Amino acid sequence: MGKGYAGDRKDMVNSDTVKLLQECDAGTKMAVTAINEVLENVRDTDMKRLLQESRRHHEKLGDEIHSLLISHGTAEKDPTLLAKGMSWMKTNMKLSMDNSDAAVADLITDGCNMGVKSLNKSLNQYRMADHKSKDIGEKLISIEEKLCGDLEKYL
């Protein structure tokens, strides 16, 4: 005999929760990596501080996500090698042609927009995720959108 509807629903919630948390985890790692890749090119002190602050927010949220993944008995999720490779290539190509603060702002803004799109897709895909993991997804989207807005003056 099967677990029945309640058991199946609980499994679905746990599965969606873990998958959403893993996507958020990959997103925080991708953001930290991207910021680290461009930080040395930033000349404007305020922009550098802004990026460092955003990196700290991503790292802090990443730590919270790691704790939740551990509590669910699941491993972290790294961004795919393809995503990391494409990001690295785009960053290095763009900055080799133009390493201005405007170019950095453009790269990070593109990354934030891709992150927001991906996170919204995950929130829609993993609808059965628990409230806490959905809140984390929303918080990560908020961090990305804030960074985008803060960088507008450098574009």
C-alpha positions as CSV (number, residue, x, y, z in Angstrom):
1,M,0.0,0.0,0.0
2,G,1.2,3.5,-0.8
3,K,1.5,6.4,1.6
4,G,-1.6,8.0,0.3
5,Y,-2.2,11.6,-0.6
6,A,-0.7,13.2,2.6
7,G,2.5,11.3,2.3
8,D,2.9,12.1,-1.4
9,R,2.2,15.7,-0.7
10,K,4.8,15.8,2.0
11,D,7.4,14.2,-0.3
12,M,6.5,16.8,-3.0
13,V,6.9,19.7,-0.6
14,N,10.2,18.4,0.6
15,S,11.4,17.7,-3.0
16,D,10.4,21.2,-4.2
17,T,11.8,22.8,-1.1
18,V,15.2,21.1,-1.6
19,K,15.2,21.9,-5.4
20,L,14.3,25.6,-4.7
21,L,17.0,25.9,-2.0
22,Q,19.6,24.3,-4.3
23,E,18.7,26.8,-7.1
24,C,19.0,29.7,-4.6
25,D,22.3,28.2,-3.4
26,A,23.7,28.1,-7.0
27,G,22.4,31.7,-7.5
28,T,24.2,33.1,-4.4
29,K,27.4,31.3,-5.4
30,M,27.2,32.7,-9.0
31,A,26.7,36.2,-7.7
32,V,29.6,36.0,-5.3
33,T,31.8,34.6,-8.1
34,A,30.7,37.4,-10.5
35,I,31.4,40.1,-8.0
36,N,34.8,38.7,-7.2
37,E,35.7,38.6,-10.9
38,V,35.0,42.3,-11.4
39,L,35.8,43.9,-8.1
40,E,39.5,44.5,-8.9
41,N,38.5,46.5,-12.0
42,V,36.2,48.9,-10.1
43,R,37.7,52.4,-9.6
44,D,34.9,54.2,-8.0
45,T,35.1,53.8,-4.2
46,D,31.3,53.9,-3.7
47,M,30.7,51.4,-6.4
48,K,33.3,49.1,-4.9
49,R,31.7,49.4,-1.4
50,L,28.3,48.7,-3.0
51,L,29.5,45.5,-4.6
52,Q,31.3,44.4,-1.5
53,E,28.1,45.0,0.6
54,S,26.1,43.0,-1.9
55,R,28.6,40.2,-1.9
56,R,28.3,40.1,2.0
57,H,24.5,39.9,1.6
58,H,24.8,37.0,-0.9
59,E,27.3,35.2,1.3
60,K,25.1,35.6,4.4
61,L,22.0,34.3,2.6
62,G,24.2,31.5,1.2
63,D,25.2,30.4,4.7
64,E,21.5,30.3,5.7
65,I,20.7,28.2,2.6
66,H,23.5,25.8,3.4
67,S,22.2,25.3,6.9
68,L,18.7,24.6,5.5
69,L,20.1,22.1,2.9
70,I,22.0,20.3,5.7
71,S,18.8,20.1,7.8
72,H,17.1,18.5,4.8
73,G,20.0,16.1,4.5
74,T,20.9,17.4,1.0
75,A,24.1,18.7,-0.5
76,E,24.8,22.2,-1.8
77,K,24.5,23.0,-5.4
78,D,27.2,24.7,-7.4
79,P,26.4,26.6,-10.6
80,T,26.8,24.5,-13.7
81,L,30.2,24.5,-15.3
82,L,28.6,25.9,-18.4
83,A,27.1,28.8,-16.6
84,K,30.3,29.6,-14.7
85,G,32.4,29.2,-17.9
86,M,30.0,31.5,-20.0
87,S,30.0,34.1,-17.2
88,W,33.8,34.0,-17.0
89,M,34.2,34.3,-20.7
90,K,31.7,37.2,-21.1
91,T,33.3,39.0,-18.2
92,N,36.8,38.7,-19.4
93,M,36.0,39.5,-23.0
94,K,34.0,42.6,-22.1
95,L,36.5,43.9,-19.6
96,S,39.4,43.3,-22.0
97,M,37.7,45.7,-24.4
98,D,36.4,48.1,-21.8
99,N,37.3,47.9,-18.2
100,S,35.4,51.0,-17.1
101,D,33.1,51.1,-14.1
102,A,30.2,51.4,-16.6
103,A,31.3,48.1,-18.2
104,V,31.4,46.4,-14.8
105,A,28.0,47.9,-13.9
106,D,26.6,46.6,-17.2
107,L,28.0,43.0,-16.6
108,I,26.7,42.9,-13.0
109,T,23.3,44.3,-14.1
110,D,23.0,41.6,-16.8
111,G,23.9,39.0,-14.2
112,C,21.3,40.3,-11.7
113,N,18.6,40.3,-14.4
114,M,19.5,36.7,-15.4
115,G,19.4,35.7,-11.7
116,V,16.0,37.3,-11.1
117,K,14.6,35.6,-14.2
118,S,16.0,32.2,-13.1
119,L,14.8,32.6,-9.5
120,N,11.3,33.5,-10.6
121,K,11.2,30.5,-12.9
122,S,12.3,28.3,-10.0
123,L,9.7,29.8,-7.7
124,N,7.0,29.0,-10.3
125,Q,8.4,25.6,-11.0
126,Y,8.7,24.5,-7.3
127,R,5.4,25.8,-6.1
128,M,5.1,23.1,-3.4
129,A,8.3,24.4,-1.7
130,D,7.8,25.3,2.0
131,H,7.2,28.9,3.0
132,K,10.8,29.5,4.3
133,S,12.5,28.5,1.1
134,K,10.1,30.6,-0.9
135,D,10.9,33.6,1.4
136,I,14.6,32.9,0.7
137,G,14.0,32.9,-3.0
138,E,12.1,36.2,-2.7
139,K,14.9,37.7,-0.5
140,L,17.5,36.7,-3.1
141,I,15.4,38.3,-5.8
142,S,15.2,41.5,-3.7
143,I,19.0,41.6,-3.2
144,E,19.5,41.2,-7.0
145,E,16.9,43.9,-7.8
146,K,18.4,46.3,-5.2
147,L,21.9,45.8,-6.7
148,C,20.6,46.5,-10.2
149,G,18.9,49.7,-9.0
150,D,22.0,50.8,-7.1
151,L,24.2,50.3,-10.2
152,E,22.0,52.3,-12.6
153,K,23.9,55.5,-11.9
154,Y,27.1,53.8,-13.1
155,L,25.7,52.6,-16.5
